[in-house]
Amino acid sequence: QVQLVESGGGLVQAGGSLRLSCAASGRTFSVLAMGWFRQAPGKEREFVAAISQNGYRTKYPESVKGRLTISRDNAKNTVYLQMNSLKPEDTAVYYCAAGWSYSDNANVAPNEYDYWGQGTQVTVSS
C-alpha cells in the first residue's frame, strides 16, 4: 500500500508561481510512475503532468506545456509540480497519483494509476 500526501497549494495571483509536493510512503517509490491531475468545480478530472519511475520521461497536455514542470527525487520519495505563469483557469484541486510501473513510461490515463492523494487546492486570482 502506498499513501500520498500533497502540500504546497494556496492562493496566488495570476502570473505567479507555486510548487506542489507529494510525499509517498513506503520503500517502493522508485518503481512507481507518478502523475498530477486536477479537477475544477463542475469539470472532469484532467491530466496535468506525468513522470516515469526513473524521471527520464515526462508528459504534459498542451494547456500547461512550458508553464508546469514535474520532477521527482527518489531519495526523498517525493514528486514535485512547479507551476509558473499561473492563470485563473488553473484553479482546481490538484491530485497526486502513483502507479506500479514495469517500464520507464510516463502515464497519462487515470486508470493507469493505483493510488491517489487527498488533493490540494490551488486558486489563481485574476
Secondary structure, 3 states (H helix, E strand, C coil): CCCEEEECCEEEECCCCEEEEEEECCCCHHHEEEEEEEECCCCCCEEEEEECCCCCCEECCCCCCCCEEEEEECCCCEEEEEECCCCHHHCEEEEEEEEECCCCCCCCCHHHCCEECCCEEEEEEC
